[in-house]
């Protein structure tokens, strides 16, 4: 079995272990925000709350990448703030689907 690693470009101050408030499986993970049924353009930036580590980045990337049409997911981690998640897709992706995928990963799509 071969292990593949993806360099996410995280700085050492942003990478590392999970801390208090991390949404990666803690029972206290935040609930999903109510989001309009609008669609996201073929390339857009989302704001996501609750991400604190490289595990968080992987979880969000995996969930969003599984959506039909999503081709690229790029996360700019901001510990203690709203991380920026850029997506590129072959067409419009329903914002409710994006919110559900982010919620499934354990985080909240910011308004």
Backbone bond lengths (Angstrom), bond angles and torsions (degrees), N, CA, C in turn:
res aa  C-N    CA-C-N  psi(-1)  N-CA   C-N-CA  omega(-1)  CA-C   N-CA-C  phi
1 X - - - 1.444 - - 1.523 108.72 -
2 X 1.313 116.69 129.03 1.451 122.53 -178.43 1.518 109.70 -103.26
3 X 1.318 114.68 134.26 1.458 119.27 178.91 1.511 108.94 -94.65
4 X 1.334 116.48 132.54 1.460 121.95 175.20 1.510 108.36 -108.92
5 X 1.301 116.40 134.22 1.463 121.08 177.51 1.515 109.08 -118.94
6 X 1.302 115.44 142.59 1.453 122.52 179.04 1.517 107.64 -116.08
7 X 1.336 116.34 121.66 1.448 120.53 176.94 1.523 108.61 -76.52
8 X 1.320 116.96 113.96 1.452 122.10 -177.38 1.522 112.30 -89.52
9 X 1.345 116.98 -1.41 1.451 120.30 177.32 1.514 113.83 69.93
10 X 1.307 117.66 26.56 1.463 120.69 179.85 1.521 109.71 -80.50
11 X 1.302 116.45 138.90 1.458 119.63 175.94 1.518 108.31 -77.78
12 X 1.337 117.85 155.53 1.462 120.12 -179.43 1.516 113.37 -57.55
13 X 1.328 118.32 -27.02 1.468 119.18 179.99 1.517 111.94 -74.62
14 X 1.342 117.82 -20.50 1.456 120.61 -179.47 1.518 112.13 -99.46
15 X 1.311 117.89 -21.24 1.461 121.20 -177.66 1.516 109.37 -87.69
16 X 1.309 115.58 172.12 1.449 118.99 174.09 1.497 112.19 123.87
17 X 1.314 114.20 -162.34 1.448 120.84 -174.75 1.506 113.00 -73.52
18 X 1.286 114.52 166.37 1.455 121.08 179.90 1.521 108.97 -75.60
19 X 1.283 114.87 145.26 1.452 119.41 -179.92 1.507 110.65 -122.39
20 X 1.269 115.58 -176.04 1.451 121.31 178.24 1.517 109.91 -59.25
21 X 1.297 117.07 133.27 1.453 121.14 179.26 1.512 113.92 90.13
22 X 1.320 117.29 -2.04 1.466 120.74 179.97 1.525 108.99 -68.22
23 X 1.313 117.47 138.07 1.453 121.93 -177.42 1.511 114.16 -91.37
24 X 1.308 118.78 14.14 1.465 119.80 -173.04 1.532 112.52 -87.97
25 X 1.293 117.37 48.00 1.452 119.71 172.41 1.509 114.27 117.86
26 X 1.301 117.78 -7.22 1.450 119.30 178.14 1.525 108.93 -65.19
27 X 1.301 117.17 144.92 1.458 120.82 -179.83 1.519 111.62 -60.76
28 X 1.326 116.56 -20.52 1.459 120.01 -178.06 1.521 112.63 -92.98
29 X 1.343 117.83 19.75 1.468 120.76 179.54 1.523 109.71 -58.30
30 X 1.323 117.32 140.78 1.456 120.54 -176.56 1.527 112.84 -66.70
31 X 1.316 116.39 150.95 1.463 121.53 177.21 1.519 109.64 -79.73
32 X 1.309 116.24 158.97 1.466 121.35 -179.21 1.520 110.34 -68.81
33 X 1.316 115.55 144.55 1.455 120.90 175.69 1.517 109.06 -78.42
34 X 1.309 116.42 151.99 1.457 119.87 172.95 1.526 107.00 -73.70
35 X 1.328 116.47 127.79 1.453 121.59 -175.77 1.513 108.34 -127.54
36 X 1.331 116.04 145.71 1.453 120.19 179.18 1.519 110.79 -66.19
37 X 1.312 116.79 164.31 1.459 122.13 -178.45 1.523 111.85 -86.05
38 X 1.318 117.23 17.24 1.464 120.89 179.22 1.520 110.78 -66.83
39 X 1.298 116.46 160.14 1.453 121.65 177.44 1.516 109.66 -98.32
40 X 1.336 114.52 152.29 1.454 120.90 177.17 1.515 107.53 -94.93
41 X 1.320 116.71 139.93 1.463 121.81 -179.75 1.521 110.74 -63.41
42 X 1.319 116.58 169.64 1.455 122.85 -178.01 1.526 112.15 -58.02
43 X 1.305 118.68 -25.80 1.461 122.87 173.87 1.520 107.04 -138.58
44 X 1.315 116.54 122.85 1.454 119.41 -177.01 1.517 109.72 -152.72
45 X 1.327 115.97 163.92 1.456 122.50 177.17 1.521 108.62 -117.05
46 X 1.319 115.49 129.46 1.461 122.63 178.93 1.525 108.46 -108.90
47 X 1.315 116.85 152.76 1.464 121.96 174.25 1.519 107.50 -107.46
48 X 1.337 116.43 127.27 1.461 121.69 -176.07 1.525 109.12 -123.92
49 X 1.328 115.53 131.48 1.468 122.22 -179.52 1.521 110.88 -98.65
50 X 1.326 116.81 147.79 1.449 122.41 170.36 1.522 116.18 98.54
51 X 1.310 118.71 -1.37 1.459 121.24 -178.85 1.529 109.76 -84.22
52 X 1.346 116.55 133.37 1.460 119.62 -176.42 1.524 114.94 -132.38
53 X 1.333 118.53 -7.07 1.465 118.74 -173.36 1.526 111.19 -155.49
54 X 1.340 115.58 176.33 1.457 119.57 -179.41 1.529 112.16 -65.82
55 X 1.322 117.98 -27.38 1.469 120.53 175.51 1.535 109.62 -64.23
56 X 1.322 116.31 -39.99 1.461 121.30 178.32 1.528 110.11 -60.78
57 X 1.331 116.21 -44.01 1.460 122.11 179.74 1.525 109.74 -60.30
58 X 1.324 117.08 -46.09 1.470 120.99 179.90 1.524 111.62 -63.14
59 X 1.322 117.46 -41.81 1.462 121.04 -178.44 1.530 111.28 -63.11
60 X 1.323 117.19 -46.07 1.462 121.22 179.58 1.525 110.42 -66.40
61 X 1.327 116.67 -43.88 1.462 121.23 179.35 1.518 111.14 -59.59
62 X 1.319 117.30 -44.30 1.466 121.81 -179.61 1.525 111.75 -63.15
63 X 1.316 117.41 -46.34 1.467 121.22 -178.04 1.532 111.44 -66.06
64 X 1.325 117.45 -43.80 1.459 120.22 -179.36 1.524 111.66 -70.15
65 X 1.316 117.17 -37.42 1.467 121.33 179.81 1.523 112.05 -64.56
66 X 1.320 117.25 -23.94 1.465 121.56 -179.27 1.534 112.39 -77.02
67 X 1.328 117.86 -13.17 1.465 120.81 -179.62 1.527 110.24 -73.72
68 X 1.333 116.25 141.75 1.464 121.68 177.28 1.523 110.33 -58.03
69 X 1.309 115.40 130.37 1.452 121.46 176.16 1.514 115.06 92.39
70 X 1.330 118.26 -22.26 1.466 120.12 -179.01 1.523 108.51 -75.67
71 X 1.328 115.16 121.70 1.461 120.81 -177.51 1.518 113.33 -106.16
72 X 1.331 117.21 -35.50 1.463 121.22 -176.96 1.519 108.95 -135.26
73 X 1.345 115.93 136.06 1.458 122.40 173.45 1.523 106.55 -129.08
74 X 1.326 116.70 126.27 1.459 122.21 179.36 1.523 107.37 -129.09
75 X 1.340 116.47 124.91 1.460 120.78 -176.47 1.521 110.38 -113.06
76 X 1.331 115.34 130.33 1.459 122.66 172.55 1.529 106.01 -107.57
77 X 1.332 115.73 102.81 1.459 122.02 -174.62 1.523 111.13 -75.04
78 X 1.337 116.01 130.25 1.459 122.99 174.55 1.524 107.34 -127.28
79 X 1.325 116.07 93.35 1.458 121.34 -178.69 1.519 109.19 -62.70
80 X 1.324 115.61 129.51 1.456 120.89 179.86 1.517 113.90 83.20
81 X 1.341 116.44 5.12 1.460 120.35 179.50 1.516 109.77 -144.99
82 X 1.304 115.82 -160.34 1.459 120.79 179.19 1.529 109.23 -91.15
83 X 1.320 116.43 120.45 1.453 121.10 176.09 1.516 108.79 -78.40
84 X 1.330 116.37 149.47 1.455 121.63 178.84 1.518 109.15 -99.92
85 X 1.326 116.03 126.18 1.461 121.67 -179.58 1.520 107.41 -118.53
86 X 1.318 115.69 112.99 1.466 121.24 179.36 1.518 108.34 -97.12
87 X 1.323 115.50 131.46 1.460 120.07 177.10 1.519 108.98 -122.39
88 X 1.313 114.94 148.03 1.460 121.89 171.69 1.514 105.80 -127.87
89 X 1.324 115.81 133.83 1.459 119.60 -176.95 1.517 110.25 -137.77
90 X 1.328 115.11 165.63 1.455 120.90 179.75 1.518 111.77 -73.73
91 X 1.312 117.69 -13.55 1.461 123.19 178.95 1.507 108.95 -167.32
92 X 1.308 116.29 -169.15 1.459 121.01 179.54 1.527 110.32 -68.16
93 X 1.324 115.60 139.79 1.462 122.27 176.24 1.519 106.47 -117.11
94 X 1.316 116.79 131.59 1.457 122.11 -178.69 1.518 110.43 -61.67
95 X 1.321 116.82 129.46 1.460 121.77 -178.21 1.527 111.94 -61.20
96 X 1.322 117.39 -32.34 1.466 120.28 177.41 1.529 110.96 -64.10
97 X 1.342 116.89 -36.27 1.473 120.58 176.64 1.526 110.48 -66.66
98 X 1.328 116.40 -40.90 1.458 119.97 178.23 1.527 110.67 -63.40
99 X 1.323 116.58 -45.04 1.465 120.96 179.11 1.522 110.81 -61.58
100 X 1.331 117.11 -40.93 1.463 120.77 179.64 1.530 111.04 -65.88
101 X 1.330 117.38 -39.29 1.467 121.14 178.85 1.531 110.57 -66.06
102 X 1.321 116.60 -41.80 1.463 120.78 178.64 1.518 110.08 -66.32
103 X 1.327 117.28 -40.44 1.467 122.17 176.39 1.530 110.39 -62.41
104 X 1.325 117.00 -41.97 1.472 121.50 179.04 1.529 110.84 -59.97
105 X 1.328 115.92 -34.72 1.468 120.51 177.90 1.527 111.32 -74.44
106 X 1.342 117.25 -16.90 1.469 120.99 177.29 1.513 114.94 107.20
107 X 1.334 117.43 17.76 1.461 121.07 -175.03 1.527 110.32 -128.82
108 X 1.320 116.43 -179.36 1.462 121.38 -175.15 1.517 110.45 -125.10
109 X 1.325 115.63 130.91 1.458 121.40 172.22 1.514 107.63 -74.90
110 X 1.338 117.06 120.24 1.466 121.55 -178.55 1.514 110.09 -74.81
111 X 1.306 116.43 151.43 1.470 121.37 177.63 1.489 111.05 -80.72
